[in-house]
Amino acid sequence: MLSLATTLILRQDKFGKLPSGERLERIKKSPNYRDGAFQNIHHTLELSEEASYYSILKEFIFGDKSRVSPTDKIPSTKIDLHSLDKNENILVWFGHSSYFMQIDGKTILVDPVLSGYASPFSFSVKAFNGTDAYTTNDIPEIDYLFISHDHWDHLDYETLLKLKPKIKTIFCGLGVGAHFEHWGFDLNKIHEEDWNTKIKLDDNFEVHTVPARHFSGRGFKRNQALWTSFVLKTPTMQIYIGGDSGYDTHFKEIGDKFGSFDLVILENGQYDKSWKYIHMMPKEVLKAAKNLNAKSLFPVHSSKFALANHPWNEPLTKVTNLNQNLETPFLVVTPIIGQKVEIKNLNQSFENWWEGLK
């Protein structure tokens, strides 16, 4: 009965589909696919040497969870994204790793999760109170949708189905297109690519898929779709759109290849010493930003969902405090949800909004 129930659950549309047919044959030709799965550049343990599933389960059950989720409401504001001046180059954060950008007249959406949960089930991994200011109705027509990988906190079935009529072009890693195809998206709109692929677009826009250090999977079988980050070149700026990634040599290699970035967007949250190779610790976020020659740093992957055991506000506290101690600090972009960020304004200031919240 348990086996049958599990099978029926995994057959639900929201779990997507594993690659097959021509897509799978293409995947098998990738230099990043070996032994039946995608691989990181360097050998990567999902759990660090000193950790075990038993130790993680023990910490999860008996560890102090008093600060993992806030008891106070997360502050937010709201602007009308449908009526923006097309000449504005702005970013609006929706919490965690979901955000909207308008750059050089193009609308851009990254890893939108607006359903209120980051899980196969609506009763688990629920969004913090106050982080639901925006819904899919608030999202305008989208020129470019970026999906970094197929984990539930980045690829949200419910959100994407509602946004489907608004999306013109999709960028994702090799294999992720199997989910989109299963969900009825037009394959002609999808750029489903391996690492180190250059995609030339109209109006002098360019997208490059670049490596990350992570893993993938929506069910039991992992690493059948590629996790990726992106370099977005526009007529007036260059942006690093980072997905989830542990620290490795790829940040320096990307910085050496592409030069300086007007803005780098890096994960900073849901880290733990037990999985330090697939998520960065706060010190590594700043190291990666330096490797990428960042003019400004936007730390994401926090303040909406509790996926690790650290206090909910620790990621922003640590990265901002560590940044202040640098010889040459970055402009760290820390907006409240919904706040308009002027991407190229290096004089814009941000409050430490998380301080004082319980």
Order of alpha helices (4+ residues) and beta strands (2+ residues): alpha-alpha-beta-beta-alpha-beta-beta-beta-beta-alpha-beta-alpha-beta-beta-beta-beta-beta-alpha-beta-alpha-beta-alpha-beta-beta
